Amino acid sequence: MSSSSTSPVSVASSTSAGAAGGSVINVSSLVSQLVAASQAPQESLIKQQTQAVTSEMSSVGQLKSALSTFQSSLAAIDTPSAFGSLSATSGDPTAFTATAGSGATLGSYSVSISQLAQAQQIVSSTAYSSSSATVGTGTLQLSLGGSSFSVVIGSSNDTLSGIAAAIDSASGNPGIQASVVTGTSGAHLVLTSTLTGAANTMSVSETDTGTGLAALTYGSGSTNYTQQTAAQDASFSIAGISYTSASNTVTDALSGVSLNLLATTSSAANLTVADNTTTIEGNIQAFVDAYNKLQSTFSQLGGYDATTSTAGPLMGNAALTGIQSQVQSVLYGFVDTGSSTYTSLASIGITANSDGSLSLNSAQLSVALNTNFSAVSNLFSGTGGIASGLNTVLNNELGSSGPIASLSQSLVQQNNALTQQSQQLTQQMSMLQASLTQQYSALNALLSQLQSTSSYLTQAFATLPNAPKGTASG
């Protein structure tokens, strides 16, 4: 029977070529097959174990990241100060708006605004033929409030527009804007302050010895400019207490509250500083969303998909099941909040679904916050509150001596051991290959020698004379 494959062992023919002593065994091929047969099952097992350990290591890293992310979400609800956020609401947003910050306290106040702060604006009385009309040269000193600066006007910028540009770009300008406005009467220089308040009036004087710029000077009693808008302070009252401000943004009239004055009022408008339930509701919703992401990770890593018959890489892992158990124990526990009604997540509208995720009933939460804000705050941020309990669990789990760290260390050791096994297997196979090569090379030489001897004897016997014919008698 013939075969297209080459056998590692071949018997030499009885021809003269065979008699010369050819190779009986393909030593290289035979040894390679024997080594491969020995190495394959061991190598496959190590590879499978390495893949399993690597998958677990990746899953532990994913779990650790998910727990850290969830813990970060607790910052918005884990301290009483997190529930100390207040909101300031204006009864007339067209007249003023308000924001509450640190130092604000609960309360309601009437606000009346009789005058808004405004900045001064003056227009030159002299009308020039155009913005490019020559005015003159010299040095102008402009003042705004308690600050002043100088502008040198020469032949290169002695036009009305040149002077305006020089003022705008002058070093040390505290807030005077200069422009040229052209009307039917001609071109006028307009100076506008960017600073509101009665103290922020403008003045312009010529400080050189000439009078080339005298028409642009302005001071008390001057007729060189017409005042379009007077510099003035805002005047208002809070709870009947009068106050003035150089700015329409007022931060020091009511502790912790910033007012933005927009218009005068014909009657008092109400300002209410209350608990910022909108922000708190958003923070609690964010907490629920963060937990649901964590629960999704729990299910992905430790669950079983019956549809695909696939188990999570950490299914049955003691560290994972332990973390889940402790987190859920805190979530579903009861807290002494000082209220007999609001003592658990379920009592404020947070309930568990069949898949382990949480749902928030916003209407129920809103009622709880408006009914007993303090109890809701204590439920999360109190000494024995849910956020405090979760932080304790997570700190232990994520700590350097916690279960996750121990599991990670164990997996690293297993991975290192498998790497060492793989290296040792490679060394063992190299030694086996050398040993087998030596043995089969010796055998090959012996068989070759025997084959040569057999061929020689066959030829020798072939040359012997035939035996005499006849039969010997007895």
PALUMFI-350430 format. One record per residue (C-alpha): residue in one letter; residue number from 1; x, y, z. Coordinates in steps of 0.2 Angstrom, whole numbers, plus 5000, padded with zeros to 4 digits. Layout:
# residues N
[a, NUM, [X, Y, Z]];
...
***
This chain:
# residues 474
[m, 1, [5000, 5000, 5000]];
[s, 2, [5007, 5017, 4995]];
[s, 3, [5005, 5034, 5005]];
[s, 4, [5009, 5052, 5000]];
[s, 5, [5015, 5056, 5017]];
[t, 6, [5033, 5053, 5022]];
[s, 7, [5036, 5042, 5037]];
[p, 8, [5050, 5046, 5049]];
[v, 9, [5056, 5028, 5048]];
[s, 10, [5061, 5021, 5031]];
[v, 11, [5069, 5004, 5027]];
[a, 12, [5083, 5005, 5015]];
[s, 13, [5082, 4994, 4999]];
[s, 14, [5094, 4980, 4995]];
[t, 15, [5101, 4989, 4981]];
[s, 16, [5119, 4995, 4980]];
[a, 17, [5113, 5012, 4986]];
[g, 18, [5105, 5004, 5001]];
[a, 19, [5121, 4994, 5004]];
[a, 20, [5131, 5010, 5005]];
[g, 21, [5122, 5014, 5021]];
[g, 22, [5108, 5026, 5020]];
[s, 23, [5097, 5035, 5034]];
[v, 24, [5085, 5022, 5041]];
[i, 25, [5076, 5035, 5052]];
[n, 26, [5071, 5053, 5048]];
[v, 27, [5077, 5058, 5066]];
[s, 28, [5072, 5077, 5065]];
[s, 29, [5054, 5073, 5059]];
[l, 30, [5052, 5059, 5072]];
[v, 31, [5059, 5069, 5086]];
[s, 32, [5048, 5085, 5082]];
[q, 33, [5032, 5074, 5082]];
[l, 34, [5036, 5066, 5098]];
[v, 35, [5040, 5083, 5107]];
[a, 36, [5025, 5091, 5100]];
[a, 37, [5014, 5076, 5106]];
[s, 38, [5021, 5078, 5123]];
[q, 39, [5021, 5098, 5123]];
[a, 40, [5003, 5101, 5116]];
[p, 41, [4992, 5095, 5130]];
[q, 42, [5002, 5104, 5143]];
[e, 43, [5004, 5120, 5133]];
[s, 44, [4985, 5120, 5130]];
[l, 45, [4981, 5118, 5148]];
[i, 46, [4993, 5132, 5153]];
[k, 47, [4986, 5143, 5139]];
[q, 48, [4968, 5140, 5145]];
[q, 49, [4972, 5144, 5163]];
[t, 50, [4982, 5160, 5158]];
[q, 51, [4967, 5166, 5148]];
[a, 52, [4955, 5163, 5163]];
[v, 53, [4967, 5172, 5175]];
[t, 54, [4969, 5186, 5163]];
[s, 55, [4950, 5188, 5161]];
[e, 56, [4948, 5188, 5180]];
[m, 57, [4962, 5201, 5182]];
[s, 58, [4953, 5212, 5169]];
[s, 59, [4936, 5210, 5178]];
[v, 60, [4943, 5214, 5195]];
[g, 61, [4950, 5230, 5187]];
[q, 62, [4933, 5234, 5180]];
[l, 63, [4925, 5231, 5197]];
[k, 64, [4937, 5242, 5206]];
[s, 65, [4934, 5256, 5193]];
[a, 66, [4915, 5254, 5195]];
[l, 67, [4916, 5255, 5214]];
[s, 68, [4927, 5270, 5214]];
[t, 69, [4915, 5279, 5201]];
[f, 70, [4900, 5275, 5212]];
[q, 71, [4909, 5281, 5228]];
[s, 72, [4912, 5298, 5219]];
[s, 73, [4894, 5300, 5217]];
[l, 74, [4891, 5300, 5236]];
[a, 75, [4901, 5316, 5238]];
[a, 76, [4885, 5326, 5233]];
[i, 77, [4875, 5318, 5247]];
[d, 78, [4887, 5311, 5261]];
[t, 79, [4888, 5327, 5272]];
[p, 80, [4875, 5338, 5280]];
[s, 81, [4883, 5353, 5271]];
[a, 82, [4879, 5344, 5254]];
[f, 83, [4861, 5346, 5259]];
[g, 84, [4864, 5364, 5265]];
[s, 85, [4862, 5371, 5247]];
[l, 86, [4850, 5385, 5247]];
[s, 87, [4841, 5394, 5233]];
[a, 88, [4836, 5413, 5232]];
[t, 89, [4820, 5416, 5222]];
[s, 90, [4814, 5433, 5216]];
[g, 91, [4796, 5437, 5216]];
[d, 92, [4799, 5449, 5201]];
[p, 93, [4812, 5443, 5190]];
[t, 94, [4810, 5458, 5179]];
[a, 95, [4816, 5469, 5193]];
[f, 96, [4829, 5458, 5201]];
[t, 97, [4837, 5441, 5201]];
[a, 98, [4845, 5433, 5216]];
[t, 99, [4857, 5418, 5220]];
[a, 100, [4861, 5411, 5237]];
[g, 101, [4878, 5405, 5242]];
[s, 102, [4889, 5401, 5257]];
[g, 103, [4882, 5410, 5272]];
[a, 104, [4864, 5412, 5266]];
[t, 105, [4851, 5408, 5278]];
[l, 106, [4832, 5404, 5276]];
[g, 107, [4821, 5418, 5276]];
[s, 108, [4809, 5429, 5266]];
[y, 109, [4812, 5448, 5263]];
[s, 110, [4803, 5462, 5254]];
[v, 111, [4814, 5471, 5241]];
[s, 112, [4810, 5489, 5234]];
[i, 113, [4821, 5497, 5220]];
[s, 114, [4820, 5516, 5218]];
[q, 115, [4835, 5519, 5207]];
[l, 116, [4847, 5509, 5197]];
[a, 117, [4866, 5512, 5197]];
[q, 118, [4872, 5519, 5180]];
[a, 119, [4888, 5526, 5172]];
[q, 120, [4891, 5543, 5166]];
[q, 121, [4891, 5548, 5148]];
[i, 122, [4895, 5565, 5140]];
[v, 123, [4894, 5572, 5122]];
[s, 124, [4905, 5586, 5116]];
[s, 125, [4896, 5602, 5113]];
[t, 126, [4906, 5606, 5098]];
[a, 127, [4901, 5598, 5082]];
[y, 128, [4915, 5595, 5069]];
[s, 129, [4913, 5594, 5051]];
[s, 130, [4918, 5575, 5051]];
[s, 131, [4927, 5563, 5061]];
[s, 132, [4943, 5567, 5051]];
[a, 133, [4942, 5585, 5056]];
[t, 134, [4958, 5592, 5064]];
[v, 135, [4955, 5597, 5082]];
[g, 136, [4973, 5602, 5089]];
[t, 137, [4988, 5595, 5098]];
[g, 138, [4993, 5594, 5116]];
[t, 139, [4991, 5583, 5131]];
[l, 140, [4974, 5578, 5139]];
[q, 141, [4973, 5571, 5156]];
[l, 142, [4957, 5561, 5159]];
[s, 143, [4950, 5555, 5176]];
[l, 144, [4938, 5543, 5181]];
[g, 145, [4933, 5541, 5200]];
[g, 146, [4950, 5541, 5208]];
[s, 147, [4961, 5536, 5193]];
[s, 148, [4968, 5547, 5180]];
[f, 149, [4979, 5545, 5164]];
[s, 150, [4986, 5556, 5151]];
[v, 151, [4985, 5555, 5132]];
[v, 152, [4998, 5565, 5121]];
[i, 153, [4990, 5571, 5104]];
[g, 154, [5002, 5575, 5090]];
[s, 155, [5001, 5579, 5072]];
[s, 156, [4998, 5560, 5068]];
[n, 157, [4982, 5559, 5079]];
[d, 158, [4975, 5576, 5080]];
[t, 159, [4959, 5572, 5072]];
[l, 160, [4943, 5569, 5081]];
[s, 161, [4944, 5550, 5077]];
[g, 162, [4963, 5550, 5081]];
[i, 163, [4959, 5557, 5098]];
[a, 164, [4946, 5545, 5102]];
[a, 165, [4957, 5530, 5097]];
[a, 166, [4971, 5537, 5107]];
[i, 167, [4960, 5538, 5123]];
[d, 168, [4954, 5520, 5120]];
[s, 169, [4971, 5513, 5118]];
[a, 170, [4980, 5523, 5132]];
[s, 171, [4989, 5514, 5145]];
[g, 172, [4981, 5516, 5162]];
[n, 173, [4964, 5519, 5156]];
[p, 174, [4952, 5514, 5170]];
[g, 175, [4937, 5512, 5160]];
[i, 176, [4933, 5527, 5148]];
[q, 177, [4927, 5523, 5131]];
[a, 178, [4929, 5536, 5117]];
[s, 179, [4919, 5536, 5101]];
[v, 180, [4914, 5548, 5087]];
[v, 181, [4895, 5549, 5083]];
[t, 182, [4890, 5559, 5068]];
[g, 183, [4873, 5567, 5066]];
[t, 184, [4865, 5581, 5056]];
[s, 185, [4874, 5594, 5066]];
[g, 186, [4891, 5586, 5063]];
[a, 187, [4903, 5574, 5072]];
[h, 188, [4904, 5574, 5091]];
[l, 189, [4916, 5565, 5103]];
[v, 190, [4907, 5554, 5115]];
[l, 191, [4915, 5548, 5132]];
[t, 192, [4907, 5534, 5141]];
[s, 193, [4912, 5527, 5158]];
[t, 194, [4912, 5508, 5160]];
[l, 195, [4910, 5510, 5179]];
[t, 196, [4894, 5513, 5187]];
[g, 197, [4891, 5523, 5203]];
[a, 198, [4890, 5541, 5209]];
[a, 199, [4909, 5542, 5213]];
[n, 200, [4914, 5537, 5195]];
[t, 201, [4912, 5554, 5186]];
[m, 202, [4924, 5559, 5172]];
[s, 203, [4934, 5575, 5170]];
[v, 204, [4946, 5580, 5156]];
[s, 205, [4959, 5594, 5157]];
[e, 206, [4973, 5600, 5146]];
[t, 207, [4990, 5599, 5155]];
[d, 208, [5001, 5607, 5142]];
[t, 209, [5004, 5625, 5141]];
[g, 210, [4994, 5627, 5125]];
[t, 211, [4975, 5628, 5121]];
[g, 212, [4974, 5617, 5106]];
[l, 213, [4963, 5604, 5115]];
[a, 214, [4953, 5616, 5126]];
[a, 215, [4937, 5613, 5117]];
[l, 216, [4938, 5595, 5124]];
[t, 217, [4941, 5598, 5142]];
[y, 218, [4927, 5595, 5155]];
[g, 219, [4925, 5598, 5173]];
[s, 220, [4913, 5606, 5186]];
[g, 221, [4902, 5619, 5177]];
[s, 222, [4910, 5616, 5160]];
[t, 223, [4899, 5618, 5145]];
[n, 224, [4911, 5609, 5133]];
[y, 225, [4901, 5593, 5135]];
[t, 226, [4882, 5589, 5137]];
[q, 227, [4879, 5575, 5151]];
[q, 228, [4868, 5562, 5143]];
[t, 229, [4868, 5550, 5158]];
[a, 230, [4873, 5555, 5176]];
[a, 231, [4884, 5544, 5186]];
[q, 232, [4873, 5537, 5200]];
[d, 233, [4872, 5523, 5214]];
[a, 234, [4858, 5511, 5215]];
[s, 235, [4846, 5514, 5229]];
[f, 236, [4835, 5500, 5236]];
[s, 237, [4829, 5493, 5252]];
[i, 238, [4828, 5475, 5259]];
[a, 239, [4815, 5472, 5273]];
[g, 240, [4813, 5491, 5274]];
[i, 241, [4832, 5494, 5277]];
[s, 242, [4839, 5506, 5264]];
[y, 243, [4855, 5503, 5255]];
[t, 244, [4865, 5511, 5241]];
[s, 245, [4877, 5502, 5229]];
[a, 246, [4889, 5509, 5216]];
[s, 247, [4885, 5493, 5206]];
[n, 248, [4868, 5484, 5201]];
[t, 249, [4876, 5468, 5207]];
[v, 250, [4875, 5468, 5225]];
[t, 251, [4884, 5455, 5236]];
[d, 252, [4885, 5463, 5253]];
[a, 253, [4867, 5469, 5257]];
[l, 254, [4861, 5452, 5263]];
[s, 255, [4872, 5439, 5270]];
[g, 256, [4876, 5425, 5257]];
[v, 257, [4864, 5432, 5244]];
[s, 258, [4869, 5441, 5228]];
[l, 259, [4856, 5452, 5220]];
[n, 260, [4856, 5458, 5202]];
[l, 261, [4846, 5474, 5200]];
[l, 262, [4837, 5476, 5183]];
[a, 263, [4823, 5488, 5185]];
[t, 264, [4815, 5500, 5198]];
[t, 265, [4799, 5493, 5207]];
[s, 266, [4782, 5502, 5209]];
[s, 267, [4779, 5490, 5224]];
[a, 268, [4789, 5479, 5234]];
[a, 269, [4794, 5462, 5227]];
[n, 270, [4797, 5446, 5238]];
[l, 271, [4814, 5438, 5240]];
[t, 272, [4814, 5420, 5246]];
[v, 273, [4829, 5410, 5252]];
[a, 274, [4824, 5392, 5254]];
[d, 275, [4831, 5374, 5254]];
[n, 276, [4837, 5371, 5236]];
[t, 277, [4826, 5355, 5234]];
[t, 278, [4829, 5355, 5215]];
[t, 279, [4848, 5353, 5217]];
[i, 280, [4845, 5340, 5230]];
[e, 281, [4833, 5330, 5219]];
[g, 282, [4845, 5331, 5205]];
[n, 283, [4859, 5324, 5217]];
[i, 284, [4848, 5310, 5223]];
[q, 285, [4844, 5305, 5205]];
[a, 286, [4862, 5305, 5201]];
[f, 287, [4865, 5293, 5215]];
[v, 288, [4852, 5281, 5209]];
[d, 289, [4859, 5282, 5192]];
[a, 290, [4877, 5279, 5198]];
[y, 291, [4871, 5264, 5208]];
[n, 292, [4862, 5257, 5193]];
[k, 293, [4878, 5257, 5183]];
[l, 294, [4887, 5248, 5197]];
[q, 295, [4873, 5235, 5198]];
[s, 296, [4875, 5233, 5179]];
[t, 297, [4893, 5229, 5182]];
[f, 298, [4889, 5217, 5196]];
[s, 299, [4877, 5208, 5184]];
[q, 300, [4890, 5208, 5169]];
[l, 301, [4904, 5201, 5180]];
[g, 302, [4895, 5189, 5191]];
[g, 303, [4878, 5185, 5183]];
[y, 304, [4873, 5171, 5171]];
[d, 305, [4865, 5174, 5154]];
[a, 306, [4853, 5160, 5151]];
[t, 307, [4850, 5165, 5133]];
[t, 308, [4868, 5162, 5128]];
[s, 309, [4873, 5150, 5142]];
[t, 310, [4887, 5162, 5147]];
[a, 311, [4893, 5165, 5164]];
[g, 312, [4901, 5181, 5170]];
[p, 313, [4920, 5180, 5173]];
[l, 314, [4918, 5182, 5192]];
[m, 315, [4902, 5172, 5194]];
[g, 316, [4903, 5164, 5211]];
[n, 317, [4918, 5174, 5216]];
[a, 318, [4918, 5177, 5235]];
[a, 319, [4924, 5195, 5234]];
[l, 320, [4911, 5200, 5222]];
[t, 321, [4897, 5192, 5231]];
[g, 322, [4903, 5199, 5247]];
[i, 323, [4903, 5217, 5240]];
[q, 324, [4886, 5215, 5233]];
[s, 325, [4879, 5209, 5249]];
[q, 326, [4887, 5223, 5260]];
[v, 327, [4881, 5236, 5248]];
[q, 328, [4863, 5230, 5247]];
[s, 329, [4863, 5228, 5266]];
[v, 330, [4866, 5247, 5268]];
[l, 331, [4854, 5252, 5254]];
[y, 332, [4839, 5242, 5261]];
[g, 333, [4843, 5246, 5279]];
[f, 334, [4834, 5258, 5291]];
[v, 335, [4841, 5274, 5297]];
[d, 336, [4837, 5284, 5313]];
[t, 337, [4833, 5301, 5305]];
[g, 338, [4823, 5308, 5319]];
[s, 339, [4807, 5304, 5309]];
[s, 340, [4795, 5289, 5311]];
[t, 341, [4790, 5291, 5292]];
[y, 342, [4806, 5294, 5282]];
[t, 343, [4818, 5280, 5288]];
[s, 344, [4823, 5271, 5272]];
[l, 345, [4825, 5274, 5254]];
[a, 346, [4809, 5266, 5250]];
[s, 347, [4800, 5279, 5261]];
[i, 348, [4806, 5293, 5250]];
[g, 349, [4802, 5285, 5234]];
[i, 350, [4818, 5274, 5230]];
[t, 351, [4813, 5256, 5227]];
[a, 352, [4822, 5240, 5220]];
[n, 353, [4817, 5232, 5203]];
[s, 354, [4818, 5214, 5199]];
[d, 355, [4835, 5215, 5191]];
[g, 356, [4842, 5223, 5206]];
[s, 357, [4842, 5241, 5199]];
[l, 358, [4834, 5256, 5208]];
[s, 359, [4820, 5267, 5203]];
[l, 360, [4816, 5284, 5210]];
[n, 361, [4798, 5291, 5212]];
[s, 362, [4802, 5310, 5209]];
[a, 363, [4785, 5315, 5216]];
[q, 364, [4787, 5305, 5232]];
[l, 365, [4804, 5312, 5234]];
[s, 366, [4798, 5330, 5232]];
[v, 367, [4785, 5327, 5245]];
[a, 368, [4797, 5320, 5257]];
[l, 369, [4809, 5335, 5255]];
[n, 370, [4796, 5348, 5257]];
[t, 371, [4788, 5339, 5272]];
[n, 372, [4804, 5335, 5282]];
[f, 373, [4819, 5341, 5273]];
[s, 374, [4830, 5337, 5289]];
[a, 375, [4825, 5319, 5289]];
[v, 376, [4829, 5316, 5271]];
[s, 377, [4846, 5324, 5274]];
[n, 378, [4849, 5313, 5289]];
[l, 379, [4844, 5298, 5279]];
[f, 380, [4859, 5300, 5268]];
[s, 381, [4871, 5311, 5277]];
[g, 382, [4868, 5307, 5295]];
[t, 383, [4881, 5298, 5306]];
[g, 384, [4872, 5282, 5302]];
[g, 385, [4866, 5287, 5286]];
[i, 386, [4866, 5277, 5269]];
[a, 387, [4880, 5287, 5261]];
[s, 388, [4890, 5286, 5277]];
[g, 389, [4887, 5267, 5277]];
[l, 390, [4891, 5265, 5259]];
[n, 391, [4908, 5275, 5261]];
[t, 392, [4913, 5263, 5275]];
[v, 393, [4909, 5248, 5265]];
[l, 394, [4918, 5255, 5249]];
[n, 395, [4933, 5261, 5259]];
[n, 396, [4936, 5244, 5266]];
[e, 397, [4933, 5235, 5250]];
[l, 398, [4945, 5247, 5240]];
[g, 399, [4958, 5248, 5254]];
[s, 400, [4975, 5241, 5252]];
[s, 401, [4972, 5227, 5263]];
[g, 402, [4954, 5224, 5257]];
[p, 403, [4946, 5209, 5247]];
[i, 404, [4949, 5217, 5230]];
[a, 405, [4967, 5220, 5234]];
[s, 406, [4969, 5203, 5240]];
[l, 407, [4961, 5195, 5225]];
[s, 408, [4971, 5206, 5213]];
[q, 409, [4987, 5200, 5222]];
[s, 410, [4982, 5182, 5221]];
[l, 411, [4978, 5183, 5203]];
[v, 412, [4995, 5191, 5199]];
[q, 413, [5003, 5177, 5208]];
[q, 414, [4994, 5164, 5198]];
[n, 415, [4998, 5173, 5182]];
[n, 416, [5016, 5174, 5187]];
[a, 417, [5016, 5155, 5191]];
[l, 418, [5008, 5151, 5175]];
[t, 419, [5021, 5161, 5166]];
[q, 420, [5035, 5152, 5175]];
[q, 421, [5026, 5135, 5171]];
[s, 422, [5026, 5140, 5152]];
[q, 423, [5045, 5144, 5153]];
[q, 424, [5049, 5128, 5162]];
[l, 425, [5039, 5118, 5149]];
[t, 426, [5049, 5126, 5135]];
[q, 427, [5065, 5121, 5144]];
[q, 428, [5059, 5104, 5147]];
[m, 429, [5054, 5102, 5129]];
[s, 430, [5071, 5108, 5123]];
[m, 431, [5080, 5095, 5134]];
[l, 432, [5068, 5082, 5128]];
[q, 433, [5071, 5086, 5110]];
[a, 434, [5090, 5085, 5113]];
[s, 435, [5089, 5068, 5122]];
[l, 436, [5077, 5060, 5109]];
[t, 437, [5088, 5067, 5095]];
[q, 438, [5103, 5059, 5103]];
[q, 439, [5094, 5042, 5106]];
[y, 440, [5087, 5041, 5089]];
[s, 441, [5103, 5047, 5080]];
[a, 442, [5112, 5032, 5089]];
[l, 443, [5098, 5020, 5084]];
[n, 444, [5098, 5027, 5066]];
[a, 445, [5117, 5024, 5065]];
[l, 446, [5115, 5006, 5072]];
[l, 447, [5101, 5002, 5060]];
[s, 448, [5111, 5009, 5045]];
[q, 449, [5125, 4998, 5050]];
[l, 450, [5115, 4983, 5051]];
[q, 451, [5107, 4986, 5035]];
[s, 452, [5124, 4988, 5027]];
[t, 453, [5129, 4971, 5034]];
[s, 454, [5113, 4963, 5028]];
[s, 455, [5116, 4969, 5011]];
[y, 456, [5134, 4963, 5011]];
[l, 457, [5129, 4946, 5017]];
[t, 458, [5115, 4945, 5004]];
[q, 459, [5127, 4949, 4990]];
[a, 460, [5141, 4937, 4997]];
[f, 461, [5129, 4922, 4998]];
[a, 462, [5123, 4926, 4980]];
[t, 463, [5141, 4923, 4974]];
[l, 464, [5143, 4906, 4982]];
[p, 465, [5143, 4890, 4970]];
[n, 466, [5128, 4880, 4969]];
[a, 467, [5128, 4864, 4979]];
[p, 468, [5131, 4847, 4969]];
[k, 469, [5116, 4838, 4962]];
[g, 470, [5112, 4821, 4968]];
[t, 471, [5106, 4812, 4984]];
[a, 472, [5118, 4804, 4996]];
[s, 473, [5114, 4786, 5000]];
[g, 474, [5114, 4779, 5017]];
***
